[in-house]
Amino acid sequence: MIAKRLEGISEYYFSQKLREIDSLNKEGKNIINLGIGSPDLPPHPEVIRTLQEEAVKPTVHGYQGYKGIPALRQAFADWYRQWYRVDLNPDTEILPLIGSKEGIVHICMTYLNEGDEALIPDPGYPTYASAVKLAGGKAVPYQLHEALNWSPDLEALSASDLSKVKLMFVNYPHMPTGRQAGPGLFEKLIGFAKQHQILLVHDNPYSFILNDRPLSLMELPGAKEVVLELNSLSKSHNMAGWRIGMLCAAKERIEEVLRFKSNMDSGMFMPMQLAAVKALGLGSDWYKHINSIYAERRTKVYHILDILGCSYASDQVGLFVWAKIPAHYADAYALSDEVLYGSNVFLTPGGIFGSQGNRYIRISLCGDLSRFEEAMKRISK
């Protein structure tokens, strides 16, 4: 018998769908997968070279500290100062992670007791709800609507029963909708969290993609009183498989999360940490380079959506494009299946991100131009 904590925790949607796509490929279908946001571009050559040079040294293969090497914490602090205008103490306010996804689980396990509640966005990243449930908490969705620019209705939330809520997950630039935080939203979120004594968990991995001015919740006055911010090199530096992320927060919050994390792993491979230091020191030319590639791809995706008769905002940022489906489809699953089985192209149905995504699809920008062009041809037929 499996543990009770796994009751109600289903296999990740993409894990299931990849098996189905694999079966179709074995039948000779040659499916074009435009669903998953795994960057297909490599890291900067200097980052790879650093890993190679460090990995051959005989003294770098032992266990590492739970808080990461000082050079990596300093690099994260410098990165936040340069790009987010945030001052962080590298010794006490930064915790490197083996990918920011593990940080979501660490935070839930650190702060949630049985029966505690956490507010999660709908639509939003499914891992938020899963992590809350694994920790014994209750995931309480808060709806985001296109009419409100995919921002939470904080007045409506304040009028609800928040007595058991300990955490609130937020994510801007938002996945899956690609919306940036509107004017004043961060200030309102911090005020809301303070008023109701809730910790804000800001998941911030998409801030560099197709975006000229990365933002951090930590930039706001008083943020450190209530905010834990997660960030990652997966999207910004094409290092998804390297599993390098970070948490920044007040000293007390870092110490609390570390009490859990230190029982879960034994540190990160030192050469990877040193390669991450190199990545974090890259200048604006790096971000301009990857964004020029994503901008071309986004244009192709817009063409695909036009063929499908979908509507979309043309100023989205991040690694995906979010679009509303035509009215004659029952939901986005129907459109996704029609395109998969009729054109051998997979698009993500928005319903996997929550009920508010049922009439939307999401297309990933991960893939070279030829894949998008071929997808256009297939769908056009």
Order of alpha helices (4+ residues) and beta strands (2+ residues): alpha-beta-alpha-alpha-beta-alpha-beta-alpha-beta-alpha-beta-alpha-beta-beta-beta-alpha-alpha-alpha-beta-beta-alpha-beta-beta-beta-alpha
